[in-house]
Amino acid sequence: MPLREESANTGLGDLEPGTTQRAQLRTRIGDIAWTALCAVLALWAIWSAVGLARGATAWAYCAVAWVLLAVALGLRVVAVRRRTRIRRGL
């Protein structure tokens, strides 16, 4: 029985301000949000490109989708590089 009590006490604990878990949670939520945004933009870009290939005249939507996807991916790469540089202390 004591093992179960000990394993229950080794959880994350409270996510109080200033804790390591709180900082990791913020980064994790940001990663999830960026991934969701890029996934939605990628689906929109692919869907509009398929529609364009089938003869739809909505080429402007296709161009906007690909530009937004490129911008979002570029910003994501910059954010990851900046976060890595901050962690290293540069």
C-alpha positions in Angstrom: 0.0 0.0 0.0 2.7 2.6 0.7 3.8 2.4 -2.9 0.5 3.6 -4.2 0.5 6.5 -1.8 4.0 7.5 -2.9 3.2 7.2 -6.6 0.1 9.4 -6.1 2.3 12.1 -4.5 4.8 12.3 -7.4 2.4 14.0 -9.8 2.8 17.5 -11.3 1.5 19.1 -8.2 0.1 22.7 -8.3 0.8 24.7 -11.3 1.7 27.8 -9.3 3.3 30.8 -11.0 7.1 30.6 -11.2 7.2 26.8 -11.3 8.9 24.8 -14.1 5.7 23.1 -14.9 3.9 26.4 -15.4 6.6 27.6 -17.9 6.4 24.3 -19.7 2.6 24.4 -19.8 2.7 27.8 -21.5 5.1 26.5 -24.1 3.1 23.4 -24.7 -0.1 25.3 -25.2 1.7 27.6 -27.7 3.0 24.6 -29.6 -0.5 23.1 -29.8 -2.0 26.3 -31.0 0.7 26.7 -33.7 0.2 23.1 -34.9 -3.6 23.6 -35.1 -3.2 26.8 -37.1 -0.7 25.3 -39.5 -2.9 22.2 -39.9 -6.0 24.2 -40.7 -4.1 26.4 -43.2 -2.6 23.4 -44.8 -6.0 21.7 -45.3 -7.4 24.9 -46.7 -4.5 25.3 -49.1 -4.7 21.7 -50.3 -8.5 21.9 -50.6 -8.4 25.1 -52.6 -5.6 23.7 -54.9 -7.7 20.6 -55.6 -10.7 22.8 -56.3 -8.5 24.9 -58.6 -7.3 21.8 -60.4 -10.9 20.7 -61.0 -11.6 23.9 -62.8 -12.9 26.3 -60.1 -12.2 29.9 -60.6 -11.3 30.7 -57.0 -7.5 31.1 -57.7 -7.4 34.0 -55.3 -8.4 31.8 -52.4 -5.8 29.3 -53.3 -3.1 32.0 -53.4 -4.1 33.5 -50.1 -4.2 30.1 -48.4 -0.7 29.2 -49.6 0.7 32.6 -48.6 -0.9 32.4 -45.1 0.5 28.9 -44.7 4.0 30.1 -45.7 3.8 33.0 -43.3 2.6 30.9 -40.4 5.3 28.3 -41.0 7.9 31.0 -41.2 6.8 32.6 -38.0 6.8 29.2 -36.3 10.4 28.5 -37.3 11.5 31.9 -36.1 9.7 31.3 -32.7 11.3 27.9 -32.2 14.7 29.4 -33.0 14.2 32.3 -30.7 13.0 30.0 -27.9 16.1 27.7 -28.4 18.4 30.7 -28.3 16.9 32.0 -25.1 17.2 28.6 -23.5 20.9 28.5 -24.4 21.4 31.9 -22.9 22.7 33.5 -26.1 
